[in-house]
Amino acid sequence: MKILFIHQNFPGQYKHIAVALAARGDEVTALCIENHPAPAGIKVFRYPPKRGNTPNIHPWVQDTETKVIRGEACFLAAKQLRDQGYVPDIICAHPGWGEALFIKEIWPDVPLLSYFEFYYHPHGADVGFDPEFPTSENDAPRLMAKNLSNLMNLEQ
């Protein structure tokens, strides 16, 4: 089986399963930003972003812009793999940093298994629990906007 992992900091949460799949003889490939040594038996391809964030962008959409920039970089790297004849049987992606946003445009018929690790909540979860870090009225809209890429990835 050909398995493609997408994780900006591969192997990340996929460390044990990717190594186990490669050890059992599966063809394991990974797309990532960071340049860590590849685990044995795994082909790793990097997708460096072409640019950084726009200066003075609205703070509520800065996170979305970052994820779109990373999504574009991953899209272009995946396109190169596809154009070289690579077609995975399944794609396992961590969508938290935006890399998987456009991956179904490259391989529309390949199943995509996304590891949705976190969904932001403006109340009662990741903000407002520590008096050392007081919240403001701007926190709720900012956190809601941080979920835009999660919602786009859920659509896929």
N, C-alpha and C positions, 0 to 999 in steps of 0.2 A: 504494500500500500504506500502511496506517495502522500506524505503529510507535510503541509506548510504551516509553520508557526510564524505569527506576526506579533512581535513584542518589542517595544522601543529599547528595552534593556535585556534582550534575550540572553540567557534562558529565563530569567525572572521566575515567575510562578510555574513555568513549564519545565524547570530544570530536571525533575525526576522522571516525568512522563516522557519527555523528549529523549532522554538518554535510554530509558527502558525500551521505547519503540525502536530506536536505532539499534540497540543490542539484539532485539528479536529479529532484525533483518528488514525492517521497514525503511523506505527511503525518506529521510527526514531532512527538510530544508527549513531555513529560518530567514526572515527579513527583520533587520533591526537597525537602530541608529548607532548605538554604542559599539565600540570596537573591542569587545571582550574575546578572549580565546574561545574558539568553538569547542564544545564537548566532542569527544571522539565519535566519529561516524556521522557528524551532522555538517551539512554545507550551510554556511552563513553568508548572506549577501547584505550589504549595508545600503541604507537609503539616507544619505545626508541631506538635510533640508537646504534649500537653495537660498533662503533668506531668513531674517528674524522678523520680529513684530514691527509693525508700523509705529513710528514715534507718535506719541500723544493720541493713540487710538482710545476710543471710549473704554474705560476700565471694565465695563460690564461685558464687552465683547472681545477683550484681549485674549481670554482663554480660548474662545472659539476660533479666533484667528490663528493662534498657535496650533490648534488641532487641525485646522484646514491646511496649514503649511506642512505639517507632518504627514497628513493624509495625501497631499500632492506628491511629496517625496516618495512615499511608499507606493503610490499608484504608478509613478514613473519607473521605479525599480521592478515592480510586478509586471509592468508592460514589457520591460526588457526580457524578463524570464519567459513570459508567454511567447514573445516573438522568437525566442530561441527554442521553442517547442515544449517548454515545461507546462504541464497541466497537473495540478495536485488532485488527489481523490477527495481530500477534505482540507479545509483551512481552519486552524485554531488561532483566534486572535484575541488580544487584550485590547479592547477599544478605548481604554481610559485616556490615551494620549492622542487619539485621532487617526492613527495609522490605518485602521480598517474602514474609514469612511467611504472610500470609493473603490474598494477591492472587488466588489461584485460587478463593477463595470469591466473588469479584466476577465474574470472567470464567472459569468452569470449563472452557470449551471452547476458549479461546485458548491457543495454544502459549506456553510460558514457557521462554525461553533464559536460564539463569542463569550468571553469570560467577563461578565459585567460585575466588577468587583465593588463598585460604589455608585450610589445615586444620591445626589446632594439634596438635603432637606433644609429649608430655611428656618425651621423651628424643631427643637427637640432631638437633634442628632449631632451634627458636626459643628454647630455654633451655639453660643449662648449658654454653655454649661460651665464655663470657667470664668469667675469674676475678674481674673487677671486680664482677660481679653473681652472687654465689653462689646456688645453688638450695637449696630446702628440701624436706622430704617433702610439704609442702602444695602444691607447684607442680604435681605430676602430676594430682591430682584437680581443681584449679582449671582447668588447661588442658583436661582432658577435658570439664568442664562448659562451657567456652567453645565447644565444638563442638556443643552442643545445637541451636542455630539452624541450623547447617550441615546437620545430620542431618534436621531438620524440612524444610528447603528441598530437600534431595535427594529426599525423599519425593514432593514435588510434581513 
